Amino acid sequence: MYQKAIVLIDELKQLLEKHNIPINENTNLRIETMLQTVKDDNQLYNLDYIINWFKKKREESDMIVQEIGVNDLDKWNVDKTTGNISHVSGGFFEIIGIKASNTFDREVGKEGWTQPIIAKNPGGILGLLTKKINGVTHFLLQAKAEPGNIDKLQLSPTLQATTSNLLKAHGGTKPLFAEYFDNPKNAKIIYSKWQSEDGGRFYLKSNYNMIVEVDEDEELEIPNSFLWVTLYQIKQLMKIENFVGPHVRGIISYL
């Protein structure tokens, strides 16, 4: 299959050259990406296996989420003067209030509005680790539980970590695979750009979106909450409601 793909890529390049379309590194990436989206050629798992694997992970999740009052939050403080909410470490984020005015192009009119908003968040890294297996590009996703997710788990990037997570402000461990994205040494950066987050909920926040490739010969220890999938499979999984998290969708938009 890999050899057939090489032949097809060469034929496409010849066709482009015939029409005087220049061939460069970006062209090669676009051709390879196009081929990745048309066939389920995962060398490890077919699409049905991945869907069943993820559903089982959801069933096995023992995370319990319970709504409590803000005053009952551990290590979070409410400022008596401003009402702002912040963590005792000074990290993570802060809930502040903002006032938007002169908003002529919005549905509320020029008078604007006030609202709470998540602020003082330095952002973080949203990264997909990629590796060729038998010549086929695969991406490492995690079935990750978050308290606000529908059905607890969503398929998330290899690394989904705030700066506070990377600095271990919570007192826990450094996120898995962080070494491949935080000043990577033995990996090739395919894509790395700051991308803004939802400005209606986050104040002046952006995340560093990355796609990083490891060598095909490198052996990785993959925990049981992670799975190698192809770009074709990601696009098919996106057709299932509440399966693929927004950060994965955002990162692969580059491709």
ABEGO torsion letter per residue (X at the ends): XAAAAAAAAAAAAAAAAAAGBBBBAAAAAAAAAAAAAABBABAABBAAAAAAAAAAAAAABABBBBBBBAAABBGBBBBAAAGBBBBAAGBGBBBBBBBBBGBAABAAEAAEBBBBBBBGBAEBBBBBBBBBBGGBBBBBBBBBBBAABBGGBBBBBABBBBAAAAAGAAGBBBBBGAAAABGBAABBBABBBBBBBBAAABBGBBBBBBBBBBBAABBBBBBAABBBBBAAAAAAAAABBGABBAAAAAAAAAX
